[in-house]
Amino acid sequence: MQRIFSGIQPSGIPQLGNYLGAIRNWVNLQADHECVFCLVDMHAITVWQDPAKLRSQTLTQAAILLASGIDAEKHILFNQSAVSAHARLAWIFNCVTRLGWLNRMTQFKDKAGKDRENHSSGLYVYPNLMAADILAYKATRVPVGEDQKQHLELTNDIAQKFNHDYGLDFFPTVEALIPPAAARVMSLRDGTKKMSKSDPSAQSRIEMTDDADTIALKIRRAKTDTDVLPADESGLEGRPEAKNLVTIYAALADTSIADVLSQHEGQGFGPFKQALTDVVVNAIAPIAQETTRLMQNEDHLVKTLRSGAARAQAIAEPIVSEVEKIVGFVK
C-alpha cells in the first residue's frame, strides 16, 4: 500500500464543500492506502486564532472526521502540533528552499493581497511546513485540490534539492491525487463565490454540524432565479445559483448533472429545493448527529488524537532524526 498524507485546517466548522472536496475522498481512499490524516493546527496559526476556539475547533474537526467515516484505528488521525518532527523538518526545509521559489507561490499573494507586509512570516513559509508534513512520513501520494497543486510541486522541488545537496536518494517523489470530478460547491447566497467556512454569513453554507431543520431552512433561503430547470446543462449557463444547487444534488446523490436535470426538467425551485433538501439531509444529518454524540465525550476525542500522534511519531521520528544526522546535527 502507498502511504497518503493529508491535512485539514481546524479553523472554522467544515462545510459541504470541504466534505465533497476532501473528506468524502479521504474516506474512500482508506480502502487501498495507508492513510495519515492530520489536523494542521500549526498551519492554522499562520493567521490569528483565538486559542480557546482553536482548541474547540480541533476537537470538533476530529469528531466530524470520525463521524464521516475516518477509521482512526486502522489509519492515523492526529493534530500536527503533537508531533515535533513537523516543526523540526520544516526548519531544515526553510534552509533548503530558495526565496525565488516562495515568491512564485500564488496562494500567498492571494491571501495576503496588497497588505502582505503586515502578514506573518509563517504564512509566507507555509509551503515549507506543508512539504515537511508530507515528507516526514515519506508519503508518496497526497489528495489535493487544484489550489494546493503548486505547493505539492514545491514539495517535490524541496525533496529533489535535499537529495541533490546531500548526494542521497532519501526523499521520494510525491504524486498529487486530484479527484477527477470533484464538485465545485458555491455559496448559497452568491453562486459566483466558493462556499467557505470563513464567510460572515452562516446562511451561505451547509455546515457539517447542521441538523435537518437547519439544512432545510438554508436551502429554502438559497438564492435562485425565476426560470424553471432546463433539459440539459447548457441551460444552466449564466445561472450560477441554479447550477450550484443542481451540482450539489448530483454530487451527494452520486449521479450526473444530466441525470438530475432529466428527473427535474421543467420544475420550479420550490419542488426542486424540497428534493434537494431530502438529498442533503440524508447525507449530512447523520454525520451531524454522530458528531454531536462524539463531542459529548471530549476525553475520548483527546485520547484518539493522542493515540494517533504516538503512532504518527513512530513513523516520522526515525525519518526526521535521520535527516538531522544527514545535515550534521549532533544527536
GIMOPE-V72073 format. One record per residue. N is the residue number from 1. PHI is phi in radians with two decimals (none if undefined). PSI is psi in radians with two decimals (* if undefined). Layout:
N,PHI,PSI
N,PHI,PSI
This chain:
1,none,2.40
2,-1.41,2.59
3,-1.61,2.27
4,-1.85,2.39
5,-2.05,2.36
6,-2.58,2.47
7,-2.22,2.68
8,-2.44,2.39
9,-1.32,2.31
10,-1.53,0.91
11,-2.06,2.00
12,1.43,2.92
13,-1.51,2.23
14,-0.96,2.49
15,-2.04,-3.14
16,-0.96,-0.66
17,-1.11,-0.68
18,-1.12,-0.68
19,-1.14,-0.87
20,-1.26,-0.58
21,-1.45,-0.45
22,-2.37,-1.03
23,-1.08,-0.81
24,-1.07,-0.64
25,-1.14,-0.70
26,-1.03,-0.77
27,-1.02,-0.76
28,-1.20,-0.58
29,-1.21,-0.32
30,-1.10,-0.42
31,-1.14,-0.61
32,-2.37,0.44
33,-2.41,2.75
34,-1.57,2.01
35,-1.92,2.33
36,-2.04,1.91
37,-1.88,2.29
38,-2.27,2.33
39,-1.57,1.85
40,-1.50,1.33
41,-1.24,-0.44
42,-1.22,-0.66
43,-1.12,-0.65
44,-1.03,-0.65
45,-1.45,0.16
46,-1.14,-0.35
47,-2.15,2.72
48,-1.01,2.32
49,-2.22,2.36
50,-1.16,2.17
51,-0.99,-0.77
52,-1.13,-0.70
53,-1.17,-0.70
54,-1.07,-0.76
55,-1.09,-0.83
56,-1.08,-0.77
57,-1.21,-0.53
58,-1.12,-0.77
59,-1.21,-0.68
60,-1.10,-0.75
61,-1.06,-0.74
62,-1.05,-0.76
63,-1.08,-0.73
64,-1.12,-0.74
65,-1.11,-0.76
66,-1.12,-0.75
67,-1.15,-0.48
68,-1.41,-0.26
69,2.13,0.14
70,-1.23,2.22
71,-1.68,1.75
72,-1.38,-0.04
73,-1.63,-0.77
74,-1.38,-0.51
75,-2.11,-2.99
76,-2.09,2.25
77,-2.27,2.17
78,-2.75,2.97
79,-1.77,2.39
80,-0.90,-0.77
81,-1.17,-0.26
82,-1.38,-0.17
83,-2.10,1.88
84,-1.14,-0.33
85,-1.01,-0.54
86,-1.08,-0.87
87,-1.18,-0.69
88,-1.15,-0.78
89,-1.23,-0.60
90,-1.06,-0.68
91,-1.14,-0.73
92,-1.07,-0.71
93,-1.21,-0.51
94,-1.02,-0.56
95,-1.54,-0.26
96,-1.56,-0.69
97,-1.23,2.42
98,-1.55,2.52
99,-1.01,-0.63
100,-1.06,-0.60
101,-1.14,-0.80
102,-1.17,-0.59
103,-1.12,-0.36
104,-1.52,-0.12
105,-1.25,1.96
106,-1.26,-0.46
107,-1.17,-0.64
108,-1.09,-0.75
109,-1.07,-0.70
110,-1.17,-0.75
111,-1.30,-0.69
112,-1.41,-0.56
113,1.06,-2.51
114,-1.37,-0.22
115,-1.74,0.55
116,-1.10,-0.47
117,-1.15,-0.37
118,-1.70,0.06
119,-1.58,2.80
120,-1.26,2.64
121,-1.14,-0.44
122,-1.06,-0.68
123,-1.13,-0.60
124,-1.21,-0.74
125,-1.65,0.17
126,-0.76,-0.77
127,-1.11,-0.49
128,-1.20,-0.67
129,-1.18,-0.67
130,-1.07,-0.72
131,-1.09,-0.72
132,-1.13,-0.69
133,-0.93,-0.79
134,-1.33,-0.85
135,-1.39,-0.29
136,-1.09,-0.34
137,-1.95,0.05
138,0.84,0.71
139,-1.16,2.52
140,-1.89,-0.16
141,-2.44,2.46
142,-2.40,2.06
143,-1.29,2.10
144,-2.42,2.74
145,-1.49,3.00
146,-1.01,-0.56
147,-1.22,-0.30
148,-1.84,-0.02
149,-1.08,-0.67
150,-1.11,-0.66
151,-1.15,-0.62
152,-1.22,-0.61
153,-1.09,-0.68
154,-1.12,-0.67
155,-0.97,-0.79
156,-1.18,-0.62
157,-1.09,-0.75
158,-1.11,-0.80
159,-1.05,-0.77
160,-1.15,-0.70
161,-1.17,-0.74
162,-1.04,-0.84
163,-1.03,-0.74
164,-1.19,-0.78
165,-1.06,-0.62
166,-1.85,0.11
167,1.10,0.67
168,-2.28,2.86
169,-1.95,1.19
170,-1.59,-0.93
171,-1.63,2.46
172,-1.43,2.92
173,-1.38,2.40
174,-1.83,2.33
175,-1.78,2.33
176,-1.41,2.25
177,-1.79,1.73
178,-1.81,2.02
179,-0.93,2.27
180,-1.14,-0.47
181,-2.41,0.79
182,-1.14,2.28
183,-1.20,2.36
184,-1.65,1.80
185,-1.61,2.23
186,-1.88,2.93
187,-1.06,2.49
188,-1.29,-0.23
189,-1.80,-0.32
190,-2.69,1.81
191,-1.21,-0.03
192,-1.67,-0.08
193,-2.06,2.51
194,-1.13,2.52
195,-1.09,2.32
196,-2.46,2.45
197,-1.31,-0.17
198,-1.69,-0.03
199,-1.08,2.36
200,-1.02,-0.49
201,-1.68,2.06
202,-1.16,-0.33
203,-1.26,-0.18
204,-1.45,-0.16
205,-2.51,2.73
206,-1.70,2.01
207,-1.54,2.63
208,-1.26,-0.05
209,-1.84,0.07
210,-1.26,2.37
211,-1.49,3.10
212,-1.05,-0.73
213,-1.15,-0.70
214,-1.15,-0.75
215,-1.05,-0.81
216,-1.06,-0.74
217,-1.15,-0.75
218,-1.12,-0.68
219,-1.24,-0.66
220,-1.05,-0.65
221,-1.51,-0.11
222,-1.05,2.43
223,-1.17,2.37
224,-2.43,-2.95
225,-2.14,-3.04
226,-1.62,-0.14
227,-1.41,2.83
228,-1.46,2.98
229,-1.26,2.40
230,-1.42,3.09
231,-1.44,-0.47
232,-2.52,2.98
233,-1.11,-0.49
234,-1.08,-0.45
235,-1.29,-0.10
236,-1.64,-0.09
237,-1.09,2.35
238,1.33,0.15
239,-2.20,1.22
240,-1.06,-0.66
241,-1.21,-0.72
242,-1.10,-0.78
243,-1.09,-0.67
244,-1.10,-0.81
245,-1.14,-0.69
246,-1.15,-0.70
247,-1.09,-0.77
248,-1.06,-0.78
249,-1.02,-0.88
250,-1.08,-0.75
251,-1.14,-0.77
252,-1.34,-0.46
253,-1.56,0.00
254,0.93,0.84
255,-2.37,-3.08
256,-1.72,2.79
257,-1.04,-0.68
258,-1.04,-0.73
259,-1.18,-0.68
260,-1.08,-0.79
261,-1.17,-0.61
262,-1.15,-0.52
263,-1.39,-0.52
264,-2.11,0.23
265,-0.94,2.31
266,1.50,-0.13
267,-1.35,2.61
268,-1.43,3.10
269,-1.40,-0.23
270,-1.04,-1.08
271,-1.16,-0.60
272,-1.16,-0.70
273,-1.10,-0.59
274,-1.14,-0.76
275,-1.12,-0.70
276,-1.13,-0.71
277,-0.98,-0.78
278,-1.05,-0.73
279,-1.15,-0.80
280,-1.17,-0.76
281,-1.07,-0.76
282,-1.06,-0.59
283,-1.50,-0.71
284,-1.72,-0.68
285,-1.00,-0.74
286,-1.08,-0.62
287,-1.16,-0.75
288,-1.09,-0.71
289,-1.12,-0.77
290,-1.20,-0.60
291,-1.07,-0.78
292,-1.04,-0.74
293,-1.09,-0.79
294,-1.15,-0.62
295,-1.20,-0.29
296,-1.33,-0.17
297,-2.22,1.34
298,-1.07,-0.63
299,-1.03,-0.68
300,-1.14,-0.72
301,-1.12,-0.77
302,-1.09,-0.74
303,-1.11,-0.68
304,-1.11,-0.78
305,-1.16,-0.69
306,-1.13,-0.74
307,-1.08,-0.76
308,-1.10,-0.69
309,-1.13,-0.69
310,-1.12,-0.71
311,-1.24,-0.64
312,-1.13,-0.74
313,-1.12,-0.59
314,-1.09,-0.51
315,-1.46,-0.83
316,-1.33,-0.61
317,-1.04,-0.83
318,-1.10,-0.62
319,-1.18,-0.85
320,-1.27,-0.61
321,-1.06,-0.68
322,-1.16,-0.69
323,-1.06,-0.75
324,-1.11,-0.65
325,-1.18,-0.69
326,-1.07,-0.71
327,-1.40,-0.15
328,1.85,0.17
329,-1.22,2.45
330,-1.42,2.08
331,-1.75,*
